[in-house]
Amino acid sequence: MKFIFSFLMLVTMAFANDATIEVIKKADVVPSIAVEDASQSYDDTFKMRFFKMLNADLNVLSIFNVDRHYRVVDFDESDVDVANKDMNYVLRYEMAEEDNGSLSVAIKLIQKDEIVYVKNYRVNSKDIYMFVSHAIAYDINEFMQEPSVAWMKRKVIFSRIVSPMKSEIVIADYTLTYQHVILKGGFNIFPKWANRAQNAFYYTTLDGAKPTLKYVDIKSGKIRSVISSDGMMVCSDVSDDGNYLLLTMARDGQPDIYRFNVQTKRYKRLTRYRGIDVNAQYMSKDKIVFISSRLGYPNVFSKDLKTGEVEQMVYYGRANSACSAHGNYIVYKARETSNAFSKNTFNLHLISTKTDFIRRLTATGVNEFPRFSKDGDAIIFIKNYKGQSAIGIIRLNYNKNYLFPLKYGRVQSMDW
């Protein structure tokens, strides 16, 4: 697994509660942890695969210095491996294959020769072992009383371009280790989770006479059409209760933002600009952010749905073409270079509506489609660099970035 670590600078500690201010935890105050494998079932290849996944998840937590050495012990051994005796924590696990083919995993967290946490996990197949690893890391994080990383257990959905006008919609874990192609054939793009349970999603198909928004029930596999529009049809956000969609449609020739009521099947136009208004995201129930060409170039604006007031949100960058919001924070994509003879750099930046600070989150390549986790702890994004497409995770409170490459194809868009 390839990791890209933080490149951001330490700044004033007085503003540490503001995510736009960059604070780095020094390595000497972070406890160390080692992982020990006590598994009897499975071959060495699978054992190493699980160990590397768990090691990677603990790294992404960003609260430990994680030892990368693979060591084998007995699960009931009272002492940790001699090489781990100076570690603050040791996480010991035992994988077992059940008679029905399910995978069970028992863990012990050991601190200074004392067992401080135990838990058992079970999944139907070893093929989804990565979700056990994510759950273990989540539980260890909870035990350490750190801010929630519930996003680790959520699934990512993305559209992958595999050939001209051909795509696949894929459901994956956040590391892309697990990938399930749920829809293929045709040109289907802009997938969006329909609810917090992640048991349904929307997507746009361009295979018919008009761009059409579709709804998929994952459990039943049923697909139904929701709404069509000439020119453009994209669902850019779903309200927390799942009852409203923010759509970009071009019903009058120019893209505008609409709010669609899932229950009544009626829509309301939210923007009326002769240029381009796209990619709306909820900041709150009655406020949205979106991308508009009102200044002659793409930039980030907000609109109060009660008063109708429109406000420019970003004053840095002249090609700010994607954004995501969480509470008072906005992450957006900005073009950093303008070179007609080589590829340009597009970086992600974070701002707060409460301060004037701007925090740059990436440094190289084309970084786009940022999406906040539901709790605002992390940002997921697409990175294209040197011909490779990858999904990145930014841990805002720890100034760390992690990249997970896509094996083939190019990510068109995604949701978390």
C-alpha positions as a Markdown table, in Angstrom:
| # | Residue | x | y | z |
|---|---|---|---|---|
| 1 | Met | 0.0 | 0.0 | 0.0 |
| 2 | Lys | 1.4 | 3.4 | -1.0 |
| 3 | Phe | 1.1 | 6.3 | 1.4 |
| 4 | Ile | 1.7 | 10.0 | 0.8 |
| 5 | Phe | 2.5 | 11.7 | 4.0 |
| 6 | Ser | 1.9 | 15.3 | 5.0 |
| 7 | Phe | 3.8 | 18.2 | 3.4 |
| 8 | Leu | 2.0 | 21.0 | 5.2 |
| 9 | Met | 3.8 | 23.4 | 7.6 |
| 10 | Leu | 3.3 | 24.0 | 11.3 |
| 11 | Val | 1.5 | 27.3 | 12.1 |
| 12 | Thr | 0.0 | 29.2 | 15.0 |
| 13 | Met | -1.2 | 26.8 | 17.8 |
| 14 | Ala | -3.7 | 29.4 | 19.0 |
| 15 | Phe | -6.1 | 28.5 | 16.2 |
| 16 | Ala | -5.8 | 24.7 | 16.6 |
| 17 | Asn | -9.6 | 24.3 | 16.8 |
| 18 | Asp | -10.0 | 25.7 | 13.3 |
| 19 | Ala | -9.5 | 23.1 | 10.6 |
| 20 | Thr | -8.2 | 25.7 | 8.2 |
| 21 | Ile | -5.1 | 26.1 | 10.5 |
| 22 | Glu | -2.6 | 23.4 | 10.0 |
| 23 | Val | -1.4 | 21.6 | 13.2 |
| 24 | Ile | 1.0 | 18.6 | 13.1 |
| 25 | Lys | 1.2 | 16.1 | 16.0 |
| 26 | Lys | 4.9 | 15.5 | 16.7 |
| 27 | Ala | 5.9 | 11.8 | 16.4 |
| 28 | Asp | 7.4 | 11.7 | 19.9 |
| 29 | Val | 4.0 | 12.2 | 21.5 |
| 30 | Val | 2.2 | 9.6 | 19.5 |
| 31 | Pro | 2.2 | 6.1 | 21.1 |
| 32 | Ser | 3.8 | 3.1 | 19.3 |
| 33 | Ile | 1.9 | 0.0 | 18.3 |
| 34 | Ala | 2.9 | -3.4 | 16.8 |
| 35 | Val | 0.7 | -6.0 | 15.3 |
| 36 | Glu | 1.1 | -9.8 | 16.0 |
| 37 | Asp | -0.5 | -12.6 | 13.9 |
| 38 | Ala | -1.6 | -15.7 | 15.8 |
| 39 | Ser | -3.6 | -17.2 | 13.0 |
| 40 | Gln | -3.7 | -21.0 | 12.4 |
| 41 | Ser | -6.0 | -21.0 | 9.4 |
| 42 | Tyr | -5.3 | -19.8 | 5.9 |
| 43 | Asp | -2.1 | -19.7 | 3.8 |
| 44 | Asp | 0.8 | -17.4 | 4.2 |
| 45 | Thr | -0.3 | -15.2 | 1.3 |
| 46 | Phe | -3.7 | -14.4 | 2.8 |
| 47 | Lys | -2.1 | -14.0 | 6.3 |
| 48 | Met | 0.2 | -11.4 | 4.9 |
| 49 | Arg | -2.6 | -9.7 | 3.0 |
| 50 | Phe | -4.6 | -9.2 | 6.1 |
| 51 | Phe | -1.6 | -8.1 | 8.1 |
| 52 | Lys | -0.8 | -5.4 | 5.6 |
| 53 | Met | -4.4 | -4.2 | 5.5 |
| 54 | Leu | -4.6 | -3.9 | 9.3 |
| 55 | Asn | -1.2 | -2.2 | 9.4 |
| 56 | Ala | -2.4 | 0.3 | 6.7 |
| 57 | Asp | -5.7 | 1.0 | 8.6 |
| 58 | Leu | -3.8 | 1.7 | 11.8 |
| 59 | Asn | -1.6 | 4.1 | 9.9 |
| 60 | Val | -4.6 | 6.0 | 8.5 |
| 61 | Leu | -5.9 | 6.4 | 12.1 |
| 62 | Ser | -2.8 | 8.8 | 12.4 |
| 63 | Ile | -2.8 | 8.3 | 16.2 |
| 64 | Phe | 0.0 | 5.7 | 16.4 |
| 65 | Asn | 3.6 | 5.1 | 15.2 |
| 66 | Val | 2.9 | 1.8 | 13.6 |
| 67 | Asp | 5.6 | -0.9 | 13.5 |
| 68 | Arg | 5.6 | -2.5 | 10.1 |
| 69 | His | 7.4 | -5.8 | 11.0 |
| 70 | Tyr | 5.4 | -9.0 | 10.6 |
| 71 | Arg | 5.6 | -11.3 | 13.7 |
| 72 | Val | 3.9 | -14.6 | 14.5 |
| 73 | Val | 3.0 | -15.6 | 18.1 |
| 74 | Asp | 0.6 | -17.9 | 19.9 |
| 75 | Phe | -2.7 | -16.2 | 20.7 |
| 76 | Asp | -2.8 | -17.3 | 24.3 |
| 77 | Glu | 0.9 | -16.4 | 24.9 |
| 78 | Ser | 1.1 | -14.3 | 28.1 |
| 79 | Asp | 4.1 | -12.2 | 26.8 |
| 80 | Val | 4.3 | -10.2 | 23.6 |
| 81 | Asp | 7.1 | -11.0 | 21.1 |
| 82 | Val | 10.4 | -9.9 | 22.5 |
| 83 | Ala | 10.9 | -7.5 | 19.7 |
| 84 | Asn | 7.7 | -5.7 | 20.8 |
| 85 | Lys | 8.4 | -5.4 | 24.5 |
| 86 | Asp | 9.1 | -1.6 | 24.3 |
| 87 | Met | 5.9 | -0.9 | 22.3 |
| 88 | Asn | 3.2 | 1.1 | 24.0 |
| 89 | Tyr | 0.6 | -1.1 | 22.5 |
| 90 | Val | 0.5 | -4.5 | 20.8 |
| 91 | Leu | -2.5 | -5.6 | 18.8 |
| 92 | Arg | -2.7 | -9.4 | 18.5 |
| 93 | Tyr | -5.2 | -11.2 | 16.3 |
| 94 | Glu | -6.2 | -14.7 | 15.3 |
| 95 | Met | -8.0 | -15.5 | 12.1 |
| 96 | Ala | -10.0 | -18.7 | 11.8 |
| 97 | Glu | -11.9 | -20.3 | 8.9 |
| 98 | Glu | -15.3 | -21.6 | 10.1 |
| 99 | Asp | -16.9 | -24.8 | 8.7 |
| 100 | Asn | -19.3 | -22.7 | 6.5 |
| 101 | Gly | -16.4 | -20.8 | 5.0 |
| 102 | Ser | -16.9 | -17.6 | 7.1 |
| 103 | Leu | -14.0 | -15.7 | 8.5 |
| 104 | Ser | -13.8 | -15.0 | 12.2 |
| 105 | Val | -11.2 | -12.8 | 13.8 |
| 106 | Ala | -10.4 | -12.5 | 17.5 |
| 107 | Ile | -8.3 | -9.6 | 18.8 |
| 108 | Lys | -6.5 | -8.5 | 21.9 |
| 109 | Leu | -5.1 | -5.1 | 22.6 |
| 110 | Ile | -2.2 | -5.3 | 25.0 |
| 111 | Gln | -0.7 | -2.4 | 26.9 |
| 112 | Lys | 2.4 | -3.1 | 29.0 |
| 113 | Asp | 1.6 | -6.9 | 29.4 |
| 114 | Glu | -2.1 | -6.2 | 30.3 |
| 115 | Ile | -5.0 | -7.0 | 28.0 |
| 116 | Val | -7.0 | -3.8 | 27.8 |
| 117 | Tyr | -9.5 | -4.6 | 25.0 |
| 118 | Val | -10.8 | -7.7 | 23.4 |
| 119 | Lys | -13.4 | -8.3 | 20.6 |
| 120 | Asn | -14.5 | -10.9 | 18.0 |
| 121 | Tyr | -15.5 | -10.3 | 14.4 |
| 122 | Arg | -17.1 | -12.5 | 11.8 |
| 123 | Val | -18.0 | -12.1 | 8.1 |
| 124 | Asn | -19.5 | -14.6 | 5.6 |
| 125 | Ser | -16.4 | -14.8 | 3.4 |
| 126 | Lys | -12.7 | -14.1 | 3.6 |
| 127 | Asp | -13.1 | -12.1 | 0.4 |
| 128 | Ile | -14.4 | -9.1 | 2.4 |
| 129 | Tyr | -11.6 | -9.3 | 5.0 |
| 130 | Met | -10.8 | -5.6 | 4.5 |
| 131 | Phe | -14.1 | -4.6 | 6.2 |
| 132 | Val | -13.0 | -6.6 | 9.2 |
| 133 | Ser | -9.7 | -4.7 | 9.3 |
| 134 | His | -11.5 | -1.4 | 8.9 |
| 135 | Ala | -13.9 | -2.4 | 11.8 |
| 136 | Ile | -10.9 | -3.3 | 14.0 |
| 137 | Ala | -9.2 | 0.0 | 13.4 |
| 138 | Tyr | -12.5 | 1.8 | 14.0 |
| 139 | Asp | -12.9 | 0.1 | 17.4 |
| 140 | Ile | -9.3 | 0.7 | 18.5 |
| 141 | Asn | -9.8 | 4.3 | 17.6 |
| 142 | Glu | -12.9 | 4.4 | 19.8 |
| 143 | Phe | -11.1 | 2.7 | 22.6 |
| 144 | Met | -8.4 | 5.4 | 22.4 |
| 145 | Gln | -11.2 | 8.0 | 22.7 |
| 146 | Glu | -10.2 | 9.7 | 19.5 |
| 147 | Pro | -12.6 | 11.6 | 17.2 |
| 148 | Ser | -14.7 | 9.1 | 15.3 |
| 149 | Val | -13.5 | 7.5 | 12.0 |
| 150 | Ala | -16.9 | 6.0 | 11.1 |
| 151 | Trp | -16.1 | 6.9 | 7.5 |
| 152 | Met | -13.6 | 4.0 | 7.5 |
| 153 | Lys | -16.6 | 1.6 | 7.5 |
| 154 | Arg | -18.5 | 3.4 | 4.8 |
| 155 | Lys | -18.4 | 2.3 | 1.2 |
| 156 | Val | -17.3 | 4.5 | -1.7 |
| 157 | Ile | -19.2 | 4.5 | -5.0 |
| 158 | Phe | -17.6 | 5.7 | -8.2 |
| 159 | Ser | -17.9 | 5.7 | -11.9 |
| 160 | Arg | -15.0 | 4.3 | -13.8 |
| 161 | Ile | -14.4 | 5.1 | -17.5 |
| 162 | Val | -13.2 | 1.9 | -19.2 |
| 163 | Ser | -13.4 | 3.0 | -22.9 |
| 164 | Pro | -15.0 | 5.8 | -25.0 |
| 165 | Met | -18.6 | 6.3 | -23.8 |
| 166 | Lys | -18.4 | 3.1 | -21.7 |
| 167 | Ser | -18.3 | 3.1 | -17.9 |
| 168 | Glu | -18.7 | 0.9 | -14.8 |
| 169 | Ile | -20.3 | 1.9 | -11.5 |
| 170 | Val | -18.2 | 0.3 | -8.7 |
| 171 | Ile | -18.8 | 0.0 | -5.0 |
| 172 | Ala | -15.6 | -0.2 | -3.0 |
| 173 | Asp | -14.1 | 0.2 | 0.4 |
| 174 | Tyr | -12.1 | 3.4 | 1.0 |
| 175 | Thr | -8.8 | 1.8 | 0.1 |
| 176 | Leu | -10.2 | 0.3 | -3.2 |
| 177 | Thr | -9.0 | -3.2 | -2.0 |
| 178 | Tyr | -12.6 | -4.4 | -2.3 |
| 179 | Gln | -14.3 | -3.6 | -5.6 |
| 180 | His | -17.7 | -4.8 | -6.8 |
| 181 | Val | -18.9 | -3.7 | -10.3 |
| 182 | Ile | -22.6 | -3.1 | -9.7 |
| 183 | Leu | -23.5 | -1.6 | -13.0 |
| 184 | Lys | -21.8 | -1.9 | -16.4 |
| 185 | Gly | -22.7 | -1.5 | -20.0 |
| 186 | Gly | -23.5 | 1.9 | -21.5 |
| 187 | Phe | -22.3 | 5.3 | -20.2 |
| 188 | Asn | -23.4 | 5.8 | -16.6 |
| 189 | Ile | -21.8 | 8.5 | -14.5 |
| 190 | Phe | -22.2 | 10.7 | -11.4 |
| 191 | Pro | -23.2 | 8.1 | -8.9 |
| 192 | Lys | -24.6 | 9.5 | -5.6 |
| 193 | Trp | -25.7 | 7.6 | -2.5 |
| 194 | Ala | -29.4 | 7.9 | -1.9 |
| 195 | Asn | -29.2 | 7.7 | 1.9 |
| 196 | Arg | -26.9 | 7.2 | 4.9 |
| 197 | Ala | -27.6 | 3.5 | 4.9 |
| 198 | Gln | -25.9 | 3.2 | 1.5 |
| 199 | Asn | -28.5 | 0.7 | 0.3 |
| 200 | Ala | -29.5 | 2.7 | -2.8 |
| 201 | Phe | -28.0 | 5.2 | -5.2 |
| 202 | Tyr | -28.7 | 7.6 | -8.0 |
| 203 | Tyr | -26.7 | 7.9 | -11.3 |
| 204 | Thr | -27.0 | 9.7 | -14.6 |
| 205 | Thr | -27.3 | 7.6 | -17.8 |
| 206 | Leu | -26.5 | 9.2 | -21.2 |
| 207 | Asp | -27.7 | 6.2 | -23.3 |
| 208 | Gly | -31.2 | 7.5 | -24.0 |
| 209 | Ala | -32.6 | 10.5 | -26.0 |
| 210 | Lys | -32.1 | 12.7 | -22.9 |
| 211 | Pro | -29.8 | 12.6 | -19.9 |
| 212 | Thr | -31.8 | 10.7 | -17.3 |
| 213 | Leu | -31.4 | 10.3 | -13.5 |
| 214 | Lys | -31.9 | 6.7 | -12.3 |
| 215 | Tyr | -32.4 | 5.2 | -8.9 |
| 216 | Val | -31.0 | 1.8 | -7.9 |
| 217 | Asp | -32.2 | -0.3 | -5.0 |
| 218 | Ile | -29.1 | -2.4 | -4.3 |
| 219 | Lys | -30.8 | -5.2 | -2.4 |
| 220 | Ser | -33.5 | -5.9 | -5.0 |
| 221 | Gly | -31.4 | -4.8 | -8.0 |
| 222 | Lys | -34.4 | -2.8 | -9.3 |
| 223 | Ile | -33.7 | 0.4 | -11.4 |
| 224 | Arg | -36.2 | 3.1 | -12.1 |
| 225 | Ser | -36.1 | 6.4 | -13.9 |
| 226 | Val | -36.5 | 9.6 | -11.7 |
| 227 | Ile | -36.3 | 12.6 | -14.0 |
| 228 | Ser | -34.9 | 13.5 | -17.4 |
| 229 | Ser | -33.8 | 16.8 | -18.9 |
| 230 | Asp | -32.3 | 18.1 | -22.1 |
| 231 | Gly | -28.6 | 19.1 | -22.1 |
| 232 | Met | -27.7 | 18.1 | -18.5 |
| 233 | Met | -28.9 | 16.0 | -15.6 |
| 234 | Val | -26.7 | 15.5 | -12.5 |
| 235 | Cys | -27.6 | 14.8 | -8.9 |
| 236 | Ser | -24.9 | 16.6 | -6.9 |
| 237 | Asp | -26.2 | 16.2 | -3.4 |
| 238 | Val | -28.9 | 14.5 | -1.3 |
| 239 | Ser | -30.4 | 16.0 | 1.9 |
| 240 | Asp | -29.6 | 14.2 | 5.2 |
| 241 | Asp | -33.1 | 12.8 | 5.4 |
| 242 | Gly | -32.9 | 11.6 | 1.7 |
| 243 | Asn | -36.1 | 13.5 | 0.8 |
| 244 | Tyr | -34.5 | 16.2 | -1.4 |
| 245 | Leu | -32.0 | 16.1 | -4.3 |
| 246 | Leu | -30.0 | 19.0 | -5.6 |
| 247 | Leu | -29.9 | 18.7 | -9.3 |
| 248 | Thr | -28.2 | 20.4 | -12.2 |
| 249 | Met | -30.4 | 20.6 | -15.2 |
| 250 | Ala | -30.3 | 22.7 | -18.4 |
| 251 | Arg | -34.0 | 22.9 | -19.1 |
| 252 | Asp | -33.7 | 26.4 | -20.7 |
| 253 | Gly | -30.4 | 25.8 | -22.4 |
| 254 | Gln | -28.1 | 26.9 | -19.5 |
| 255 | Pro | -27.3 | 24.8 | -16.4 |
| 256 | Asp | -29.1 | 25.8 | -13.2 |
| 257 | Ile | -29.6 | 24.4 | -9.8 |
| 258 | Tyr | -32.9 | 22.7 | -8.9 |
| 259 | Arg | -34.3 | 21.1 | -5.7 |
| 260 | Phe | -36.2 | 17.9 | -6.3 |
| 261 | Asn | -38.7 | 16.5 | -3.8 |
| 262 | Val | -38.4 | 12.7 | -3.8 |
| 263 | Gln | -41.9 | 12.2 | -2.4 |
| 264 | Thr | -43.9 | 14.5 | -4.6 |
| 265 | Lys | -41.7 | 14.2 | -7.7 |
| 266 | Arg | -41.8 | 18.0 | -8.1 |
| 267 | Tyr | -38.8 | 20.3 | -8.5 |
| 268 | Lys | -38.1 | 23.9 | -7.7 |
| 269 | Arg | -35.6 | 26.1 | -9.6 |
| 270 | Leu | -33.1 | 27.6 | -7.1 |
| 271 | Thr | -30.8 | 29.7 | -9.4 |
| 272 | Arg | -31.6 | 31.9 | -12.4 |
| 273 | Tyr | -28.4 | 33.0 | -14.0 |
| 274 | Arg | -27.8 | 33.3 | -17.8 |
| 275 | Gly | -24.4 | 31.6 | -17.4 |
| 276 | Ile | -23.5 | 28.4 | -15.6 |
| 277 | Asp | -24.6 | 27.3 | -12.1 |
| 278 | Val | -23.7 | 23.7 | -11.3 |
| 279 | Asn | -22.5 | 21.2 | -8.5 |
| 280 | Ala | -24.7 | 22.4 | -5.6 |
| 281 | Gln | -24.0 | 21.0 | -2.1 |
| 282 | Tyr | -25.9 | 21.5 | 1.1 |
| 283 | Met | -24.2 | 23.6 | 3.8 |
| 284 | Ser | -27.3 | 23.3 | 5.9 |
| 285 | Lys | -31.0 | 22.6 | 5.4 |
| 286 | Asp | -31.6 | 26.2 | 4.0 |
| 287 | Lys | -28.2 | 27.0 | 2.5 |
| 288 | Ile | -26.2 | 25.6 | -0.4 |
| 289 | Val | -22.9 | 26.2 | -2.1 |
| 290 | Phe | -22.4 | 25.8 | -5.8 |
| 291 | Ile | -20.1 | 26.6 | -8.7 |
| 292 | Ser | -21.0 | 29.6 | -10.9 |
| 293 | Ser | -19.5 | 31.5 | -13.8 |
| 294 | Arg | -20.9 | 34.8 | -12.5 |
| 295 | Leu | -17.5 | 36.4 | -12.4 |
| 296 | Gly | -16.6 | 35.3 | -15.9 |
| 297 | Tyr | -14.8 | 32.2 | -14.6 |
| 298 | Pro | -15.8 | 29.3 | -12.3 |
| 299 | Asn | -16.0 | 30.2 | -8.6 |
| 300 | Val | -17.7 | 29.1 | -5.4 |
| 301 | Phe | -20.9 | 30.9 | -4.3 |
| 302 | Ser | -23.5 | 30.3 | -1.6 |
| 303 | Lys | -27.2 | 30.9 | -1.6 |
| 304 | Asp | -29.6 | 31.3 | 1.4 |
| 305 | Leu | -32.7 | 29.4 | 0.3 |
| 306 | Lys | -34.9 | 31.5 | 2.7 |
| 307 | Thr | -33.7 | 35.0 | 1.8 |
| 308 | Gly | -32.4 | 34.3 | -1.7 |
| 309 | Glu | -29.1 | 36.1 | -0.9 |
| 310 | Val | -26.1 | 34.9 | -3.1 |
| 311 | Glu | -22.6 | 35.4 | -1.7 |
| 312 | Gln | -19.1 | 34.8 | -3.2 |
| 313 | Met | -17.3 | 32.4 | -0.9 |
| 314 | Val | -13.8 | 32.1 | -2.5 |
| 315 | Tyr | -11.4 | 34.9 | -3.4 |
| 316 | Tyr | -8.4 | 32.8 | -4.3 |
| 317 | Gly | -8.0 | 31.1 | -7.6 |
| 318 | Arg | -9.5 | 31.8 | -11.0 |
| 319 | Ala | -10.8 | 28.3 | -12.0 |
| 320 | Asn | -12.5 | 26.9 | -8.9 |
| 321 | Ser | -14.6 | 24.2 | -10.5 |
| 322 | Ala | -15.6 | 21.8 | -7.8 |
| 323 | Cys | -16.5 | 22.0 | -4.1 |
| 324 | Ser | -17.9 | 20.2 | -1.1 |
| 325 | Ala | -19.3 | 21.6 | 2.2 |
| 326 | His | -19.5 | 20.5 | 5.8 |
| 327 | Gly | -21.0 | 23.0 | 8.3 |
| 328 | Asn | -18.8 | 26.1 | 8.1 |
| 329 | Tyr | -16.1 | 24.5 | 6.0 |
| 330 | Ile | -15.8 | 24.4 | 2.2 |
| 331 | Val | -13.2 | 22.4 | 0.3 |
| 332 | Tyr | -12.7 | 23.4 | -3.4 |
| 333 | Lys | -10.6 | 22.7 | -6.4 |
| 334 | Ala | -8.5 | 25.5 | -7.8 |
| 335 | Arg | -6.2 | 25.8 | -10.8 |
| 336 | Glu | -2.7 | 26.7 | -9.7 |
| 337 | Thr | -1.0 | 26.9 | -13.1 |
| 338 | Ser | -2.0 | 28.1 | -16.6 |
| 339 | Asn | 0.3 | 26.5 | -19.1 |
| 340 | Ala | -0.8 | 26.0 | -22.7 |
| 341 | Phe | 2.1 | 23.6 | -23.4 |
| 342 | Ser | 2.0 | 21.2 | -20.4 |
| 343 | Lys | -0.5 | 19.8 | -17.9 |
| 344 | Asn | -1.7 | 22.1 | -15.3 |
| 345 | Thr | -1.8 | 21.6 | -11.5 |
| 346 | Phe | -5.2 | 21.7 | -9.7 |
| 347 | Asn | -5.0 | 21.7 | -5.9 |
| 348 | Leu | -7.6 | 21.4 | -3.2 |
| 349 | His | -8.0 | 24.2 | -0.7 |
| 350 | Leu | -10.0 | 24.4 | 2.6 |
| 351 | Ile | -11.7 | 27.6 | 3.9 |
| 352 | Ser | -14.0 | 28.4 | 6.8 |
| 353 | Thr | -16.9 | 30.8 | 6.6 |
| 354 | Lys | -15.8 | 32.1 | 10.0 |
| 355 | Thr | -12.2 | 33.1 | 9.2 |
| 356 | Asp | -10.1 | 34.4 | 6.3 |
| 357 | Phe | -7.6 | 31.6 | 6.4 |
| 358 | Ile | -7.0 | 29.4 | 3.3 |
| 359 | Arg | -5.4 | 26.0 | 3.7 |
| 360 | Arg | -3.9 | 24.2 | 0.7 |
| 361 | Leu | -4.5 | 20.4 | 1.1 |
| 362 | Thr | -2.6 | 19.0 | -2.0 |
| 363 | Ala | 0.6 | 19.9 | -3.9 |
| 364 | Thr | 0.9 | 18.1 | -7.3 |
| 365 | Gly | -1.2 | 16.7 | -10.1 |
| 366 | Val | -4.9 | 17.1 | -10.8 |
| 367 | Asn | -6.9 | 16.9 | -7.6 |
| 368 | Glu | -10.7 | 17.0 | -8.0 |
| 369 | Phe | -14.1 | 15.8 | -6.8 |
| 370 | Pro | -13.5 | 16.5 | -3.1 |
| 371 | Arg | -16.1 | 15.1 | -0.7 |
| 372 | Phe | -16.2 | 15.5 | 3.1 |
| 373 | Ser | -16.9 | 12.5 | 5.3 |
| 374 | Lys | -20.3 | 12.7 | 7.0 |
| 375 | Asp | -18.6 | 13.8 | 10.3 |
| 376 | Gly | -16.2 | 16.2 | 8.6 |
| 377 | Asp | -13.1 | 14.4 | 9.9 |
| 378 | Ala | -11.7 | 13.5 | 6.5 |
| 379 | Ile | -11.9 | 14.4 | 2.8 |
| 380 | Ile | -11.9 | 11.9 | 0.0 |
| 381 | Phe | -10.8 | 13.1 | -3.5 |
| 382 | Ile | -9.6 | 11.9 | -6.9 |
| 383 | Lys | -6.0 | 12.4 | -7.9 |
| 384 | Asn | -4.7 | 12.0 | -11.4 |
| 385 | Tyr | -0.9 | 12.2 | -11.6 |
| 386 | Lys | 1.6 | 10.9 | -14.2 |
| 387 | Gly | -1.1 | 8.9 | -16.0 |
| 388 | Gln | -2.4 | 7.1 | -12.9 |
| 389 | Ser | -5.8 | 7.7 | -11.2 |
| 390 | Ala | -6.1 | 7.2 | -7.5 |
| 391 | Ile | -8.5 | 7.9 | -4.6 |
| 392 | Gly | -7.0 | 10.0 | -1.8 |
| 393 | Ile | -7.9 | 10.5 | 1.8 |
| 394 | Ile | -7.0 | 13.7 | 3.7 |
| 395 | Arg | -7.0 | 13.5 | 7.5 |
| 396 | Leu | -7.7 | 17.2 | 8.3 |
| 397 | Asn | -6.7 | 17.1 | 12.0 |
| 398 | Tyr | -3.4 | 15.3 | 11.4 |
| 399 | Asn | -2.2 | 16.9 | 8.1 |
| 400 | Lys | -1.8 | 13.6 | 6.4 |
| 401 | Asn | -2.7 | 12.4 | 2.9 |
| 402 | Tyr | -3.0 | 8.8 | 1.8 |
| 403 | Leu | -3.3 | 7.6 | -1.8 |
| 404 | Phe | -4.9 | 4.3 | -3.0 |
| 405 | Pro | -4.3 | 3.7 | -6.8 |
| 406 | Leu | -6.9 | 2.5 | -9.2 |
| 407 | Lys | -5.7 | -0.6 | -11.0 |
| 408 | Tyr | -7.3 | 0.2 | -14.3 |
| 409 | Gly | -9.6 | 2.8 | -15.9 |
| 410 | Arg | -10.1 | 6.4 | -14.8 |
| 411 | Val | -12.4 | 7.6 | -12.0 |
| 412 | Gln | -15.0 | 9.9 | -13.5 |
| 413 | Ser | -16.8 | 10.9 | -10.2 |
| 414 | Met | -17.5 | 9.4 | -6.8 |
| 415 | Asp | -19.4 | 9.7 | -3.6 |
| 416 | Trp | -18.7 | 8.6 | 0.0 |
